[in-house]
């Protein structure tokens, strides 16, 4: 998952990072690589994290 996220780095804002994270985690859930509950946890944690460009 990190490889997919870092392939679009650097991110200019937290919003850009969150959009990519939402896309990647959604595709992982669809492919059976991540549970919906784990996706929710990842997204909630990322939303609460501080972003430093």
Buried (B, 14 or more C-beta within 10 A) or exposed (E): EEEBBEEBEEBEEBEBBBEBBBEBBBEBBEEEEBEEEEBEEBBEEBEEEEEEE
